Amino acid sequence: MVKAKTTAPPRPRNTEPIYAHIVGWGVGLPERTMTNDDLTAFVDTSDEWIKARTGIHERRIANSKETTATLGLKAAQAALNIADILPTDIDLIICATSSPEYIFPSTASVIQAWLGASNAGAFDLSAACSGFVYAVDMAAQSIRSGSITTAVVIGSETFSRVIDWTDRGTAILFGDGAGAVVLSASSIEGGVLSSVLRSDGSGAEMLGIPTVGSIDIADIPTIGVNEGHKMGKMHMNGGEVFKFAIRVIGESITQALDLAGLTVADLKLIVPHQANLRIIQAAARALKVDESLFMCNLDRFGNTSAASIPIALCEAVALGRVVPGDNIAFVGFGGGLTWASMIVQWSDPQSEDRSRLLTRQRREISYRVAWWRARLIRISRQIDDLVRRIRPQRGRMERLRRNMDRSDF
């Protein structure tokens, strides 16, 4: 008699709502600062001209040892220190970037290995300057669904490597840097309250970076080198992007506030993408609020694309402009065209009961172990490759050939 197959009863679903709170934040900035005066050495411009049109005084520029991944790693480590969690507690890593070192592997995967986040999935998200808000929304949705409990969201860019330094319209605007946040599941109401994600691909030609795939589509009248854009270098129609930005900022923040059941009067701070001071001023007029409601630090960092919102957020927290209980808004806009807004109720990362207090030393040990593990794996592969060259009969193809010879086929 065959015994009937039995299965375990399904686990009861948690009916309590889950909220996604920001419990850690950090930045990773290049050491080198480039002032407007420095730019005048190779760009036809002046300090006064740049400040009058953009509000930018200086920006950070990555050196030869600083990459999108290394800056993102620094930001993630700083955020984990504040969140006080181990890398092995991370379930998901998302890196918003438009300037990765590789098409693949993803920058997020490289950072995942360096952190030693052995239980985490990782992927990059490409939504240009809106990318950080898109990525936070993806992480928050995963947390609220119950599929994960902890996520690290990074915005990291090295735009100095994709800028055409002969193009004054873009060379004066952009800088390098990274910012990150840690999101954690909680039963306490608050955290990410609402978000609005939008796109209009009909404006794709306004802003972009042609890459290797553009070579084979030169005859398609959308984005490509056929329009005079340089391969691997950024191009932008500044006037059209400016008009697009001032149109969508106020509209999208209002939509996100409506979804959260709030009004502009309930906001303590708006953290916008740091593109241009005149855009921020126009957004303040559109929302009928004082310009001081907006966090602005582009005078010292320029436009860091997907990194600009988390960098500005971290500075706002350090300055005491964000305290627990505050309702704040994020708003990003950029290539795609894409735009996104989010309403967050800020919380104290130490207010929740944690089963253990972790120390910086334990995290540092985890990072060192991850570094040695990656190094040993690389050495092992090099040894295997060397053995296959010396004794090819031990190679995979030789083993397969012997197995085929032994088969009946």
N, C-alpha and C positions, 0 to 999 in steps of 0.2 A: 504494500500500500504506500502510495506516494504521499508524503506529508505536505499539507498545503503550505505555501510560502507565506510568511507573515512579514509585515513591515511595521516599523515603529510608528506610533501615532504622530501626526504633525504637531510641531511645537506651537503653542498658542502665540498668536501675534500680539505684540505690545500695542495696546490701544491708546496709550498715552501719547500725546504729541511730542515730537522730537524737534529741538531747535538747534540751529547751527550758530555757535558763538565764536567770535574772534578772540582767541586766548593768548596769542603770541604774535609778535611783529618784529621786523628787523630790516636793516639795509646792508648793502654791499656796494661800496663806492670806490672808484679808481683813485689812486694816489695823486695823479697829475691833474692840475687845474689849468685850463686854457682860457685866458681873458679875451675880451673883445680886441684889446690892443695886440695880443698875440696873433689874432686872426688877420689883422691888417698886413702882416708880413707876407701873406700869400693870397689874400682875398681882397678885391677892390672894394673896401668898405671903411667904416670908421666906428669908433666906440659910440659916438653920439648918434649916428645913423641907426645902429643896431638897437640901442636902448630906446630910442624914440619909437621905433616900429614894432618892437617885440617885448621890451622890458627886461631882456636878458643882459646880464653883465659878464657872466662867465659860465663855464660848464666843465664837467669832468671828462677826461679822455683816457681810455684804457691804454696801458703799455703793452709790450709784446708778450708779457706773461699773464696778462689779465684777459679773460675771455667771458663770453656770455655765461658759460657754465661756472667758472670760478667765482664770478661776482654773484651769481645766483646761489652758489653754495654758501658764501659768506652771509648773505641775507637769510637763508634758511636756518643756518646755525644760530644766528642771533635771535631769530624768532623762536626756535626750539628752547633756547635758554630762558626766555621769558615765559613760555608755556610750561617749562619744566617737565618735558617728556623725553623719553628715549627715542632714537630713530626707529627702533624695532616696534614702537607703538603706532607708527604711521601706516595708514591704509592706502593712501593715495597721494601722489605728487603731480601737480599740474604746473607747467611752466609756460606762461604767456610770453611769446617772443616773436619778433620779425627778423632777428639777426642771429640765428643759430650758427654754430660752426659747421653743422652737417644738416642735410635734408633728413637723413636718418643715420645713426641712432638719434633719438630725441635728446634735447638738452636735459629734459626731466629725468631720463634714464641714466644719463651720466651723473647727474647730481644724486640720484637715488643710490648709485653704487658708492659714491664718495661718502655719503652719509652713513652707509651701512643699514639702510632702511629695507631690510631683507623681506619684509612682509608687505611691501607697498607696490601697487601698480603705478605706472608713470607714463605720462604723455605730454607732448607740447600742444599748445593751442594757438592758432594763428588768427587773430582778429585785430592786428595792428595796435593802435593806441587805445582801442576799447578792450583789448585782450584780457587785462587784469580783471575787469568787472565780469566779463564772460566767464573767466576761469573760477572766480569766487562763486558765481551762480552755479556752475557745474558741480563744484565741491559741496555747496550747501544743499543742493538737490539730492546728492548722493547720501549725505548725512540724514536729511529729513526722511528719506525713503527707508532708512534703517540698514542700508547695505554696507555702510562704513561708519566709523565713529571719529576718526581723526584724519585730517587732510592738511597738506602744506601746499599753498598756492604762491607761486613766484612770478614776478614780472621782471625780466632781465633783458638788457639790450646793450650791444656795442655798435651803435649806429655810426660811430666814427669810421667803421670799416666798410660801410655801404654808402657813405656820403660821397658825392662828386664834389670835391673841394674846389672845383672851378666854377661851380654853380652857386652864386652868392645867395640865391633865394632859399637854399636848403642848408648850405654850409654854416650859416650863422645861427641856425636854430637848434641843432641837435647835440646831445651829449650822451654819455654812457653811465650805466648804473643799474642797480637791482634793488628790489624790495620784496618782502615776503610776509605772509601771515599764516598762522596756524588756526585752523577751524576745528572745533570739537563739539561733539554731540552733548546735549544737555536737556534735562527735563524742565529747566528754568526758562520761562518765557523771555524772549528777546533775541538778540543776535540778528541774523539776516532776516528782515521783515518782508521785503519785496524786491523785485527786480524787473526791469524792462530791457529786452534785447531786441535790437532792430538792425536791418541791413537794407541797402539799396545798391545792388550790383550794377545798375545803369550808370553809376558814377565811378566805375572801376578805373577808368583811365585817368582820373584826377590825381591819383596817388598810388605809387607802386614801386616794386623792385623786380625787374625782369630777371629770371633765373634760367637754369639750363634748359628747361622745357620750352622756353620762348623761342629758341633757335628754330624749332620745327614748325612753329605756327606763325611765321613772319607774315604770311599773306592774310591772316585773319585780322580784320580791323577792330581789335579790342585793345589788348595790351601786348606790346612786343617791341622788339628792336626796330621794326619797320617804321615806327613813329619817331625815331631818332633818340630813343632812350638807350643809355649805356647798359650793357650786360652787368648784372650784379650791383648796379648803382641806383640809388633812389632818385625818383623824379616826382615833382609835385606842381600842381596848378594852384599856387598859393591863394589867389583871389577867390577862386571857386570853393576851395576848402574852407576859407574864412567865412564865406556866406553860408555854406552848409552848417558849419559849427554853431554859429550864433542862432541859426534856426532851430537846431535840434536840442540844444542843451536845456533850455527852459522847458520845452515841451516834454522831454523824456523825464526830467525830474518831477514835473507835475504829475505825469502818469504813474510814476513809481510811488509818489506820495498818496495818490488816490487808492492804489492797491493796498497800501499799508494803513489806510484810514486816517491819514495825517494831512496837515497843510504845511505850507512853507513856514508859517509862524512856529511850528513845532520843531523846526530844525535848529540845532546849535552850531552846525558847521557843514559846509559843502566842500568836499575834496574833489576838485575837477582835474581832468587831464591837463598838465602844464604845457600848453601849446604856445600861447601868446597872451600877453597881458591884455591886449585890446579885446581878445575874445572873452576873457573872464569879465572884463568891465561891461561888455555888451550883454553877457549872460545875466549879470547883476541887474542891469536896467530892465531886461526882459522879465525877470522874476519880481521886479519892484522891491528889491532888498538892497541893503547897504553892501558895498563891495567887501567890507570887513568880514562878512559871513563866509567868504570864500578863502580857503587856505591857498596861499600862493608862495612858492619858493623857486619859481623858474628863473629869478634873477641870478641865482647861484648854481643852478643845475641845468638850465635850459630844458629842452624837450627831450625827455628820455623814453618816449613812446610808452610801451606797456609797463615800464617801471615807474612812471611819473606819479601815479596815484599812490602806490604803496610807499614810495619815498616821502611824498608829502604827508601821508597819514602818519608815518613814524615820527616825523618832525613835529606834527601837530600834537601828538601824544606827549612828546618830550617837553613841549612848551606849555603843557597843561591846558591846551585848547579843547581836549576831549576828556571827559570824566565819565565814570559809570552812570548809566541812566540816560546819557545824551542820545538824541536821535541825530544821525549824521547821514549825509548823502555822498555817494560816489557817482561821478559821471565821466564817461570816456567817449571819444569820437575819433575816427581816423579812417585809414584805408579800408576799402571794401566796396562801397563805403559802409562803415559800421558805426553804431553808437549804442550806448548802454548806460542805464542808471540803476542805482541800488540804494535802498534805505536800510540802515543798520542801527540797531539800538546797542550802544556800547556797554560792555560789561566788564567787571573786574575779574581778571584771570585767576585771582587768588580767592574769589568768593565761593567757589565750589569746593566740596570736600574731595580731596585727593587721597587715595589709599597710601601713597608714599611720596616723600619729598626726594626728588632726584637732584644730584649735584652736577656741576659743570664737569667735574673730573670723570664721572661715569660716561658722560657723553663724549668727552675727549678720547677716552679709551675706545669707545665704539668707533669713532672716526679713524683712529690709528689701526684698529683691527681691520676695518674696511679697506684702508689703504694697502696694508700688507697682504690682505687676501687678494686684491686685484693684481698686485705686483707678482705674487706667487703664481696665480693663474696664468699671467702673461708669460712668466718664465717657463712654466710647465708646457705651454703651447709651443714656445720656441724650441724647447728640448725635443718635443715630439716631432716637430717639423725637421729638426736636424737629424734625428734617427731615421725618419722616412727617406731623407736624401741619401744617407749613408747606406742604409739597408732597405731598399725599396720593396723587398719581398715582404717586409713587415707592414707595408702600407695597406690602406683599406681596399684599394683596387685589387691588389694581389690576393688578399684574403677572399674577396668576392669571386675572383677568377678561379681560385682553388675550389671554392664551394660549388661553383657552376660545373666544374669538371667532374666533381663527385656526384652530381645529381643525375637523374635519369633523362633529362631533357637533351 
